[in-house]
């Protein structure tokens, strides 16, 4: 049997401030650091012998992964990072307070932008949050906005080329990433319908441990901290 643990980064400063973050490189809060360490303890207590960590190239995911590995006494594990595991790009919403945005545009519209499958927010038009010249994205066509569908379209090639072969080889993996890049992976694994993905949420700093069969389909899945669990998108077959 093979396992994958999906770990959304711990609380970030902009999570705390209720702002749209996307590709902006915001760090963890002290609570987020504590969540990351607790995640490491939970991963260790699961008894799964993990072999590798994957992360995005964003600080909050990188630090969550590092803190979790330290707490699990697994700091020696190999780590691979990719921009393809980044959070979705929130376009012109980047940096805005979510409550204020809902008051301006309406709860229904903001829910569509945040949770729908194929409706992206308005595109970012330059400014302080334009990362096209950031060194870590050299050679990358940095998006100006993304829907979850577009996020999945850039995550899936990386899944197929790097992550799935590791799983097929029997490696147990941890992916420390973001709410939407992990929702994209969950949509792929669980076969969540386009109109149902809006209901899928991931808590910060609470590993979702998934057992996979030989064809990399979920056999079982559970959040390791049951007190902070979200409803799974479907009962694994």
N, C-alpha and C positions, 0 to 999 in steps of 0.2 A: 504494500500500500504506500501511496505517496501523499504528502501533505503540502499545502500552501497556506501561509498565514498572510492575510491582507490587513495591513496596519495603517490606518489613517493617522497622520501626524498628530501630536498633542496640540492642545490649544495654542494658537498663535496670538500675537498682539492684536491683529486685526479681527480674529475670531472674537476676542474679548470686546473689541470696539464695534462689532457688528458691521464690518465693512467688507465689500467685495474685494477679494485679494487677487485671485488668478495667478499671473506669473510674477507679481511683485514679490521680492525676496524678503518676506517678513519673518522675524525670528519667533521662537517659542516664548510664552510667558513662563514664570515659575511653576504655575499649575500645569502647563503643557510639558515642562520638563519632568514633573512628578508623574504625569500620565505616561510618559515614555518609559520611565524607569519601572513603573508598575506593569506596563506591557511586557517588559523584559522578564519580570518575575513570573507573570502568567505564562509566557512562552516556555520558560524553563520548567514550570510546574506541569505543563502539558505532557512532558515526557517525550516529545517528538525530537529526534536528533537532527536539528536543522543543519544544512550544508552551505547555504549561501544567502546573502542579502542583496536585494535589488532596491534602488531608490531613484527618485528623480534627481535633478541637479539643483533643487531648491533647498535652501538652508533648513527650513523647518522639517522637511522630510529626512534630510541627511542627519540632522542632530537627533531626531526621534529614533532613527535606526541605530545610530551610534550609542545613544543612551540605553536603548533596549538591549543591545548586544552586551554592553558593559554589565547591566543588571543581571543578564542571563549567564554571565561568565562565558560569553561567546565572542569576545572582542577580536578573536583571531580569525573569524570567518571571512572568506573572500567577499568583497563588495563590488557590485557593478552599478553604475549610474547612467541614466539616460534622460535627456530632455523629453523623450516620448512618454515618460511617466509623470511629467509635470501636471499641475492642476490645469483645468480648462482655462482658456483665456476669456476674461469677462468683458473685453472690449471697452466701450465708453463707460461702463458701470464701474470699472476698476477704481478703487479708492473711495467709492461712495458709501455712505451709511445705508444699510438695507432698509431700515424703518423709514428714513426720510425719502428714499427712492420709492417705496411702496406708497407713501402719502402723496407723492407727486404723480406717479403713473398708475396707481391702483394695485391692490394686492394680487388681483388675477393676472395682470400683465407681468408683474415681477415674478410670480410663481412660474409662469411660462418661461421667462428668461432663465430662471434658476434651475428648474427641474424638468422641463420638457425635453424631448429627445432631439428634435431637429430645428428648433428656433433659436438662433443666436442673438445675443444682445446687439445693439448698435455698435459699429466698429470704432476702435480707438483711432483717433486722428492725431498722431504725434503727441507731444507733451512729455511730462516728467516720467510717465510710465511706459514710454516707448523703449523697448529693450532690443531693438534691431541691431544696435552697436555693442551690445554686451558680449564680452569675449567668450563666454560659455556657449553662445549661440552662433559662433562663427560657422558660416556655411549653411545655417538653418534659415528657412523662410519663416521668420517669426510671424505668427498669425496676428491679425488685428482684432479678431473676435472668434469665438468657437461655440458651437452647440455641443451637446453631449455626443451627437452623431459624429461630428468632426473630431472630437476628442478620441472616440473609439477608432476612427479611421487612422489616426496616427499612433495609437497604442497597439492596435492589433498586429501590424507588421513586426513590431518589437516582440510581442508575445510569441508570434509564430517563429521568429528567427532566433530568439535568445532564450526566452523563458520556457516555452513548451518543450524544446529539446532537453533542457535540464530536468524537467519533470519526467519526461519519458525515459530518461536515463536513471530514474529512481532517486533523484535529489529532492530533498525537502527544502522548500524555499520560504523566505520572508520577503514581502514587498512592502516597504515603507513609502507611502506616497500620499495621495490627496483624495478628498471626497469624490471628485468627479472622475479622475483617472481610475480609481478603484471601482466606482459605480460602472464604468465602462467595462472593466474586467468582469464584474459580477453579471452584467447584462450578457456578455459573451458566454460565461460559464453556465449560468442558470437558464439561458434562453428566455430572458425577460422580454415580454412584448413591448413594442415602442410606446404604447399608450399606458403601460404599467410602470415604466421606469421612474415616472414622476413620484411614485410612492416609496421608492427605495432610498434610504438614508444610511449613512455610516457614522457612528459616534467617533469622536476623537479619542485616540489613545486606548482603543479596545480591540485587540486582535480578533479577527474572524478566521477561525481555523477550519479549513475545508479539506476533507479526505477525498482524493480523486481515484477513479478506477483507471484501468489500463488505457482507456481512450480519453482520459483527462476530463471525464464527466464527474460532477459531484456525487459522492456516495453519502456523505453526511457533512453537516456544517453547524458550527456553534460559535457564538461570541464567548471568549474566555472569561469575561466579567459579565455574568448573567444579570447583575443588577443594573447595568448600563447598556443592555442589548437592545438592538433594533429588530423589528420583524424581518425575517429573511424573505427574499423576493419570491421564493418558491420552495416547496419541499423537494429536496434533491431526489431524483429517481433512483 
